[in-house]
Amino acid sequence: MFVARSIAADHKDLIHDVSFDFHGRRMATCSSDQSVKVRAEPGSKRDLARPATHSGSVWRVTWAHPEFGQVLASCSFDRTAAVWEEIVGESNDKLRGQSHWVKRTTLVDSRTSVTDVKFAPKHMGLMLATCSADGIVRIYEAPDVMNLSQWSLQHEISCKLSCSCISWNPSSSRAHAPMIAVGSDDSSPNAMAKVQIFEYNENTRKYAKAETLLTVTDPVHDIAFAPNLGRSFHILAIATKDVRIFTLKPVRKELTSSGGPTKFEIHIVAQFDNHNSQVWRVSWNITGTVLASSGDDGCVRLWKANYMDNWKCTGILKGNGSPVNGSSQQGNSNPSVGSNIPSLQNSLNGSSAGR
Amino acid sequence: MEEFDGEPTVTWIPGVNSQKKQMCFDWGPGEMLVCETSFNKKEKSEMVAGCPFIHIIRKDIDVYSKILRKLFNESHGIFVGLQRIEEELTGKSRKAQLVRVSKNYRSVIRACMEEMHQFAVADKDSAIGRQFSSQVSILSAVELIWNLCEILFIEVAPAGPLLLYLLDWVRLHVCEVDSLSADVLGSENPSKHESFWNLPGNTQTLTELELRWQHWHEECERHLQDGTFASNPHLESLCKVLLGDDAALLEHKELLSNWYHFLVTRLLYSQPTVKPMDLHLYAQSSLDLFLGGESSPEPLDNILMAAFEFDIHQVIKECSIALSNWWFVAHLTDLLDHCKLLQSHNLYFGSNMREFLLLEYASGLFAHHSLWQLGVDYCDHCPELGRVSLELHIERIPLTTEQKALKVLRVCEQRQMTEQVRSICKVLAMKAVRNNRLGSALSWSIRAKDAAFATLVSDRFLRDYCERGCFSDLDLIDNLGPAMMLSDRLTFLGKYREFHRLYGEKCFVDAASLLLSLMTSQIAPRSFWMTLLTDALPLLEQKQVIFSAEQTYELLRCLEDLTSGRPLCGEPDAQQLQDDDIETTKVEILRLALARNLARSIIKEGSLEGS
């Protein structure tokens, strides 16, 4: 891996989250300076869009699927989550072609800091979920995608513990009902259910608890379902005192049974404590083949399974405080077809072996 | 059996202090975003002095190299050709074809190497020149490995010719061998040796060759024993070399560039009819003797050793570790799979491994703005996971131009990836609507077969017409054809436009019928009826009678329908009263016009023709 370029983020305080849009062309950042900013290719007209603001530190920012247009959601310490839409300047406007972001709605139901916000998979329509320190997961829907100021609260799921993170199951297969996983960072000793999985039930039209991962007893900071490459089972990554990867295989329901949520066979397929400290974030790449995790050790680690399904760490990103060189190439810029190990070319030239 | 046994590679991010801070990140389709942050929110956030940076990280640097692009393009052609090789071909002809494919791959590598070499030489003092040089070295190593694999695994050289192939291999990659043989030949009795160097073709059997060699070898030994060369230590040493004496060979180590050169030389002089299965014994001992305990084997050595041991899996595994780009292992594994070697070597996950490697390689291609098209073909030839992998990647390709969008859509349509077509068209339609390009939005909705969105866009068109009195994108609406049927609103839009055309062409009777049918067939939305009735006014006011009595009755009925349905609101405000006034006036004008037309049409229909 190598650093292709570095862009000044233009925030006045600590950045809490960065997010790439669906096509990897635009970047959203949110910060303790209470703003959300969107960047594109430096120098392009859509860069430096006027920022969007909350009245407290903004913890997370996320993009909706481009089928719904250019839409962002953010959540903040100010107890709200917000939905933003990009407006392109009218052609008779002096801002012609330039875009700015308009806050379409503010979701004010939470009584405490909103810790995470995530859009549901696109096949569910324009829907998002938030979770708060008050232990409630709220699911909102915009019935008319052309009118983003109308959102209705569809579900409130009580998790009983302060929530820190949520993840929708991205699988769009008809065989899987909508599912959402919730993580809690509650540190009180009585708090047992740090990871809960809720499933939507077509009959009751409600979300019901399907599973609790009882083996996870430490505070959970992040959680992520992997994209589904046609598997019949689900993969869930958890950031807690270490990195854990679970598989959830739906247990075949009897044909006569109805109603209840799916039961799952839960297995842990990997557990890594290489960070040697709290793990704060986990996230899957778009094909679900590589997991990245970020820990208190200041590193980002990449985990991959080979064709035998054995997981290993294949890369580490870390900083040594060296100065940023503007937007030029940095890091391991050894273009090669390519060798990480320079000795491959040395041994060919015969410069080491045998001389 | 993992190919990631090596230490994980470290990438340094500038401007981040991992001692004090942490990093937040996000994945993109081809890149990763990373930024310094602090996760422990309980600490009071210190105001950051400087401006924090976000860094964009890429995995596959090679994809962005202009010269390697040719390698990727050409090898793609060879790959696709290989997949199409007739399955029926067996035995010798198949083998010959596979060898040809292997040689094609190698010539592509060499061509790339030569081009890079030009750049390296032209720029030799700069950092870029050095980069090119190192690229050349790596490609050279890659070709060396591939060549050996071709000899051992694909050509499957049997005992006898095996050494010939290995000689060629060494000669091709290590230039010094020529000078060594010249040295050896120079001072010896050429006749004795020419008969040896004239290795037979297909005319002699292995046994005959062995006998001849044995005879010659014994003669040499006799000369040594008899002290024929005792007077000349140089000649004596040479004789020992010819006898394959290891110590003597090692004395001239400086003429041998590496252990595999040493190996082939040893074999030449001591075991010219070496069998493939015995190769690894000599290989291991050659490596050990050559290194002499002073240095340890390098990655390239391990790869070659694995090849000599016929351990295909180990070769692939070691290459995966040593090379950061999947190009080499993916193509080589695919070729070996076609030689049916992965199964025969008891790699039950063989086909899995092939797909795994090919898809890893293809993933890297999708990140590139034009090489993604190559990636599609690689996915196509992975029966298990190719399709779903393609589905995930293709939606993420940024559709920066209409041309690119059409290319991507064609790829999806050719493969019946209907959901992806729908999604991509929807994204484009939405983008068009938000930029007020209604014609574009409509055509994408039609391509997506998205009735709901087509309705939405048609509504916008109609609203535009009401506001501005004219249509935009007339060409599109006029040529909708059968696509008009996608949604009722779209059909109405098309027909309404047709009405205007007919009116413009003065086909008043047709226009009139069409207008009426739009209301009676319920295709026109209620909200539009007033506009339609108002459109009827000029037709009612014409000198000749256009609407028949029957049609006029229909129109009246529609008008009544419309007016009776109006609810009485509570407290009408001034504006509403004014609007109501306008409405009432319109209705009255219509009623008058319709009544007059009714009268005229009754008279006309009641009269005799011509009067």
Interface residues (C-beta under 8 A of the other chain):
Chain A: M1 F2 V3 A4 R5 S6 I7 A8 A9 D10 H11 K12 D13 L14 I15 H16 D17 V18 S19 F20 F22 H23 G24 R25 M27 T29 S32 R39 S57 P66 E67 F68 G69 Q70 E86 V88 S91 K122 M146 H221 P227 L229 G230 Q278 W280 R281 S283 W284 N285 I286 T287 T289 A292 S294 G295 D296 D297 G298 C299 V300 R301 L302 K304 N306 Y307 M308 N310 K312 C313 T314 G315 I316 L317 K318 G319 N320 G321 S322 P323 V324 N325 Q330 G331 N332 S333 N334 P335 S336 V337 G338 S339 N340 I341 P342 S343 L344 Q345 N346 S347 L348 N349 G350 S352 A353 G354
Chain B: M1 E2 E3 F4 G6 P8 T9 V10 T11 W12 I13 P14 G15 V16 N17 S18 Q19 K20 K21 Q22 M23 C24 F25 D26 W27 G28 P29 G30 E31 M32 L33 V34 C35 E36 T37 S38 F39 N40 K41 S45 E46 M47 V48 C51 P52 F53 I54 H55 I56 I57 R58 K59 I61 D62 Y64 S65 L68 L71 Q131 S134 Q135 S137 I138 L139 S140 A141 V142 L144 K253 L256 S257 N258 W259 F290 L291 G292 S295 P297 E298 P299 L300 D301 A322 L323 S324 N325 W327 F328 F349 N352 M353 F356 S363 L385 V388 S389 L392 H393 E395 R396 I397 P398 L399 S423 K426 V427 M430 K431 R434 N435 N436 L456
